[in-house]
Amino acid sequence: MPDVARYMHEFVGGQDTVRFKPHPAPLNLAAHKLGVPIGRCLMVGDTTVDIRAARRAGAWSVGVLCGLGSQDELARAGAHIILNSTTELSDLLRC
């Protein structure tokens, strides 16, 4: 697993908002805490709920196939990009 902890500056969990994914509230809160416009945020998820939350918030969405969702499901939910696994994120983020 890639060492991503050094890139995580904030955390938003289930206790931080009254609405849960696919509602955009958790993503909007994370963007607010980071001081970043939601349109510059990237949500990585393995379910349609993750992708729908990102799209509803106005964030970029990356579906990963190493979890629960299938490629067809993630595509139908509106994922901007679909990767086989989270290990491919490093190549994507280098662009």
Helices and strands as residue ranges (DSSP letters): G 5-7, H 25-34, G 38-40, E 42-45, H 48-57, E 60-64, H 71-77, E 81-83, G 86-88, H 89-93
